[in-house]
Each structure stands twice: as structure tokens, then as C-alpha cells.
Amino acid sequence: MLAPLFMNHKDLPMHLENPVHRFAPVLLVAAMLALGGCATAPEKLARKSWKLHTINDELLYGDSVITLRFDSDSQLSGSAGCNTYKASYSADPETNAIEIDAISTTRMQCAPEIMEQEQRYLGVLGNAATYLDNCGRLKIRSQDGGILWFNKQGG
């Protein structure tokens, strides 16, 4: 029968006596996996496209699609579910502040549910105060507490 390598903690090498040191490599790997390589530095919004997931924690109606694209020239545009829209914006990646100027839209009519959802979306977007761009998810919070969650589109 083989004798155990270490009989008790006093037989351990000095650097492994402390449990924190013993598990530090495991904790480091777990932290790296949990972060998944996500950027922690402030992100710029320019040249990114997003697909809306929820408005104030509510899923979108049916199979409607709402999109948002930030262009490099401080313009944004997208589909609000029925109509397309555009506006100017300014964003500060250091403070995560965002300001969106008056939003202009096309004037098509769709089903009442889609139109109501579109108005809620544009209302929150038009009052945007802060944003958080992290790991393929974008959160926009309005001045009155409304929240839009987006998933990143494309690469």
C-alpha cells in the first residue's frame, strides 16, 4: 500500500498551507470563465447594431422586431416595429450618459398592439439618460426609469 504524499497540513509546502493559496488557481480560472473575456473598459456605441429584447422587462409582442443602429456620425436609426426612425445622439463612454435628440419616424399604421409597443419604445428611447454596453448586451435607462434591453446584432 502506498503512503499518502502528505499526512497532515503541517506536511504541506508553506505556500499551500493557507486555503486561499490552495484554491487561488481554481478561483482565478473560475473568474476568467465567468467574465468570458468581456470588456470592462467603457464602450463606444458608434457602428453597433442592436435588436431589442425587452421594454421595461416585457417581451416584445408576437414576432415583432425592433432594432437600433448607432452610426459613426452621431446619428442613430432603426425599426420601431412598424415605422423606421432616426435621431441625433451624443454619448459619453466615461460616464455612460446618453442624450437623444428629437426622434423622427415614418408614419405607417400597423396593428394597434404594435403601434402601442412602438410608442412605449420610442418614449423610453427619447428620454434616454444612461447606457451600459457590456458583453453583447445594451441597457438603456430613461430619465423616468424605463429600461430597454438589447442584444448585439452581427459581429
Summary of the structure (lengths in Angstrom):
residues: 155
radius of gyration: 23.9
end to end distance: 57.6
largest distance: 83.9
contacts: 373
relative contact order: 0.16
helix: 25%
strand: 35%
